[in-house]
Amino acid sequence: MPNAMILLEPGHRSLGETCEFLLVREPSDPREPTTIKLWDFDSVSYEVHVENKSPFMHVSINIPFWDEIKDMGGQAALEQHYGAAVEDEAQEGFSITLKVVFEDMESEQMARDWSQKLKLLKSNVVGGIFHKYFGALADGKSGSSEPYTFDLRPDTQVFFAPAKDRVVVVFGIDFREKVDQVIAKIFMQELSEARRKVQGAPPVNFTVEPPRELSQFDIKENSGTLGFVSFAILRTHVSTPKKRDQIALTLQGFRTYLQYHIKCSKSYFHSRMRKRVLELLKVLNRAKVKPPGAKAGTKAKKGRRKSKSN
């Protein structure tokens, strides 16, 4: 398995570039009628829509699990980051719609800043539930928080198990393909071991059976899930807003991070296998025996003719 493991870029780059193209120009410049659809991990989708000669654009996002996180910090995060741009009613087929008025972009820098905010739409909104628990932990109120769980994907469930001095975030993970299951299991075991070499990192643990924190959810046996990854977030990890932002971004993207490196590992294994097959073919070609009666090479014929003339 490759040693280099990278964190994925937060946000949706194509969404940010699309919004920047529409915003970074003079407010009076006409925009062509535009409807652009984009997709993201975790079955999340977007739509950027501008009507003919419209003074604003709509940016909509569909989050399948929005109803599960809306009242658990999602709506608060949405209003905190996007304020008056949030429409009272989302466009049909979407969870959230933002209305961005072109004339409100007072400068090019402001337009670029809004493009970045829109790029991070999913990260900011989904991060709301993480900030809810991490903020309570930083304020010393984690012990009064209620445990909560939601389905990030059909094959991934996220659990928040708060305690007085920590919040344990548990991912219940499964994969459909057998190869993915094997690689994911090895990856998560290595992740748990690698944490010991990183000072100050949150304790990480991987178990096939449910960890004891899940007893709060009446889960005591594994009902077919590949395993559970637990991150114990301590108060020192969320003591500043910057730390909370970083850890919320990292944890909400853990499932995508895992999937990305599984695909990278499979690609690496395939390239190694192809290289090995080519080497074996070269060995087989060198080992070929010429059939009886085969004509000698050109060089051998010239040699015989020369010796005969002598």
C-alpha positions in Angstrom: 0.0 0.0 0.0 1.4 3.5 -0.9 3.0 5.3 2.0 1.9 8.8 1.0 -1.6 9.6 2.4 -3.0 13.0 1.6 -5.9 15.0 2.9 -8.4 15.9 0.2 -9.1 19.6 -0.6 -12.1 20.8 1.4 -15.1 22.1 -0.6 -16.1 21.6 -4.2 -13.5 23.2 -6.6 -15.8 23.2 -9.6 -18.6 24.9 -7.6 -16.1 27.6 -6.5 -14.8 28.2 -10.0 -18.3 28.4 -11.4 -19.4 31.0 -8.9 -16.2 32.9 -9.3 -16.8 33.1 -13.1 -20.2 34.5 -12.5 -19.4 36.9 -9.6 -15.9 38.3 -10.5 -17.1 40.9 -13.0 -18.9 44.2 -13.1 -22.4 44.0 -11.6 -23.8 45.6 -14.7 -22.3 43.1 -17.0 -25.0 40.8 -18.4 -24.8 37.1 -17.5 -25.9 34.5 -19.9 -28.8 32.2 -18.8 -27.0 29.4 -17.0 -28.0 26.2 -15.3 -25.0 24.1 -14.1 -25.5 20.8 -12.2 -22.6 19.4 -10.1 -22.2 16.3 -7.9 -20.2 15.6 -4.8 -19.4 12.8 -2.4 -22.1 11.3 -0.1 -24.7 11.7 -2.8 -24.7 15.5 -2.5 -25.6 17.5 -5.6 -25.6 21.2 -6.5 -27.2 23.5 -9.0 -26.1 27.0 -10.0 -28.9 28.8 -11.9 -29.1 32.3 -13.5 -32.1 33.4 -15.5 -32.0 35.7 -18.5 -31.0 39.3 -17.4 -31.4 38.3 -13.8 -29.7 40.5 -11.2 -28.9 37.5 -9.0 -28.0 33.8 -9.1 -29.4 30.8 -7.1 -27.0 28.3 -5.6 -28.8 25.2 -4.4 -27.6 22.1 -2.6 -29.3 18.7 -2.0 -28.0 16.9 1.1 -29.8 13.6 1.6 -29.3 13.6 5.4 -30.2 17.3 5.8 -33.3 16.6 7.9 -31.2 14.6 10.3 -28.6 17.4 11.0 -30.8 20.5 10.4 -31.8 21.0 14.0 -28.5 19.6 15.3 -26.3 22.6 14.2 -26.9 22.5 10.5 -29.4 25.3 10.3 -27.4 27.4 12.8 -24.2 26.9 10.7 -26.1 27.8 7.5 -27.3 31.1 8.9 -23.9 31.9 10.5 -22.1 31.6 7.2 -24.6 32.8 4.6 -27.0 35.0 6.6 -29.5 36.9 4.5 -28.6 34.9 1.3 -30.5 31.9 2.6 -33.9 31.6 0.9 -36.9 30.8 3.0 -37.9 28.0 0.6 -35.4 25.8 -1.3 -35.8 25.1 -5.0 -37.7 21.9 -5.8 -35.5 18.9 -5.3 -32.9 20.6 -3.1 -32.4 21.1 0.7 -31.0 24.6 0.7 -31.1 27.5 -1.8 -29.0 30.7 -1.6 -29.7 33.9 -3.4 -26.6 35.8 -4.3 -27.2 39.3 -5.6 -24.6 40.6 -8.1 -24.9 44.2 -7.0 -24.0 43.2 -3.4 -20.5 42.3 -4.6 -18.9 45.7 -3.8 -15.4 44.7 -4.9 -13.6 42.0 -6.7 -12.1 40.7 -3.4 -15.6 40.4 -2.0 -16.7 38.5 -5.0 -13.8 36.1 -4.6 -14.5 35.7 -0.9 -18.1 34.8 -1.6 -16.9 32.3 -4.2 -14.8 30.6 -1.6 -17.8 30.6 0.8 -20.0 28.9 -1.8 -17.2 26.4 -2.6 -17.4 25.3 1.1 -21.2 25.2 1.2 -21.4 21.5 2.0 -18.4 21.6 4.5 -19.8 24.6 6.4 -23.3 23.2 6.7 -22.4 19.6 7.5 -19.8 20.9 9.9 -22.5 22.4 12.0 -23.3 19.2 13.9 -19.6 18.7 14.6 -19.3 22.3 15.9 -22.3 21.9 18.1 -20.6 19.1 20.0 -17.1 20.5 19.9 -18.2 23.9 21.0 -20.0 22.4 24.0 -16.8 20.5 24.8 -14.7 23.6 24.6 -17.1 25.4 26.9 -17.1 22.6 29.5 -20.7 21.6 28.8 -20.1 18.4 26.9 -21.4 16.3 29.8 -24.9 17.7 29.3 -25.1 17.0 25.6 -27.3 14.2 24.3 -25.8 11.4 22.2 -26.8 11.5 18.5 -26.4 9.6 15.3 -27.2 10.1 11.6 -26.5 8.3 8.4 -23.8 10.0 6.4 -24.3 7.5 3.6 -26.3 4.2 3.3 -23.1 2.4 4.3 -21.8 4.8 6.9 -23.3 5.9 10.2 -21.8 8.6 12.4 -22.3 8.5 16.2 -21.6 11.3 18.7 -21.0 10.1 22.2 -20.3 13.0 24.5 -18.7 12.7 27.9 -17.5 15.2 30.5 -14.0 15.5 29.2 -14.3 14.3 25.6 -16.6 13.7 22.6 -16.1 10.3 20.9 -17.0 10.4 17.2 -17.6 6.8 15.9 -17.9 5.9 12.2 -19.7 2.6 11.5 -18.4 1.7 8.0 -19.1 -0.9 5.4 -18.3 -1.5 1.8 -20.1 -3.5 -0.8 -17.1 -5.0 -2.7 -15.0 -7.7 -1.1 -11.7 -6.2 -2.2 -12.7 -2.8 -0.8 -13.6 -4.4 2.5 -10.2 -6.1 2.8 -8.2 -2.9 1.9 -10.4 -0.7 4.2 -9.9 -3.1 7.1 -6.1 -3.0 6.7 -6.1 0.7 6.2 -8.1 1.4 9.4 -5.9 -0.9 11.4 -2.8 0.9 10.2 -4.5 4.2 10.9 -5.0 3.2 14.5 -1.3 2.1 14.8 0.0 5.2 13.1 -1.7 7.5 15.6 0.9 6.3 18.3 3.7 8.0 16.3 1.9 11.4 16.2 2.1 13.4 19.4 -1.1 15.3 20.4 -3.3 13.5 17.8 -6.7 12.3 19.0 -6.8 8.7 20.1 -8.0 6.5 17.2 -9.2 3.0 17.6 -10.6 0.4 15.1 -12.7 -2.5 16.3 -14.9 -5.1 14.5 -17.2 -5.2 17.5 -19.0 -2.0 18.6 -17.0 0.1 21.1 -18.4 0.6 24.5 -19.5 4.2 23.7 -22.2 2.7 21.4 -24.0 1.2 24.4 -25.7 4.6 24.7 -27.4 3.7 21.4 -28.2 0.2 22.5 -25.7 -1.3 20.0 -23.9 -4.2 21.6 -23.3 -6.5 18.6 -22.0 -6.1 15.1 -25.0 -6.6 12.7 -22.9 -6.9 9.6 -20.9 -3.7 9.5 -17.2 -4.0 8.5 -16.1 -2.2 11.6 -16.1 0.9 13.8 -13.5 3.7 13.8 -13.5 5.8 17.0 -12.0 9.3 17.4 -11.7 10.5 21.0 -11.8 14.3 20.7 -10.4 15.9 23.9 -10.9 19.5 25.1 -7.3 20.4 24.1 -8.1 19.5 20.5 -11.0 22.0 20.3 -9.7 24.8 22.5 -9.7 27.5 19.8 -12.1 28.2 16.9 -9.3 27.4 14.4 -8.8 24.0 15.9 -12.5 23.3 15.9 -12.7 24.3 12.2 -9.8 22.0 11.3 -11.0 19.0 13.1 -14.6 19.4 11.9 -13.4 19.5 8.3 -11.1 16.5 8.8 -13.7 14.3 10.5 -16.6 15.0 8.2 -14.4 14.1 5.2 -13.1 10.9 6.8 -15.4 8.5 4.8 -14.3 10.2 1.6 -10.7 10.2 2.6 -11.0 6.4 3.3 -12.7 5.8 -0.1 -10.1 7.9 -2.0 -7.2 5.9 -0.6 -8.8 2.6 -1.2 -9.1 3.5 -4.9 -5.5 4.8 -4.9 -4.4 1.5 -3.4 -6.2 -0.6 -6.0 -4.7 1.5 -8.8 -1.3 1.0 -7.2 -1.8 -2.8 -7.0 -3.0 -3.0 -10.6 0.1 -1.0 -11.9 2.4 -3.4 -9.9 0.6 -6.4 -11.3 0.8 -5.1 -14.9 4.5 -4.4 -14.4 5.1 -7.9 -13.1 3.2 -9.5 -16.0 5.3 -7.6 -18.5 8.5 -8.8 -16.8 7.2 -12.4 -16.9 6.4 -12.1 -20.6 9.9 -11.0 -21.3 11.3 -14.0 -19.5 9.0 -16.3 -21.5 10.0 -14.7 -24.8 13.7 -15.3 -23.9 13.0 -18.9 -23.1 11.3 -19.8 -26.4 13.0 -22.7 -28.2 13.2 -22.6 -32.0 11.4 -25.4 -33.7 13.6 -28.1 -35.6 14.4 -27.1 -39.2 14.1 -23.3 -38.6 16.4 -21.3 -40.8 19.4 -19.7 -39.3 19.7 -16.0 -38.9 21.2 -13.7 -41.5 24.5 -13.3 -39.6 25.0 -17.0 -39.5 24.5 -17.3 -43.3 27.0 -14.7 -44.0 29.5 -16.4 -41.7 29.1 -19.7 -43.6 29.6 -18.1 -47.0 32.7 -16.4 -45.9 34.3 -19.6 -44.5 33.4 -21.5 -47.7 35.2 -18.9 -50.0 38.3 -19.3 -47.9 
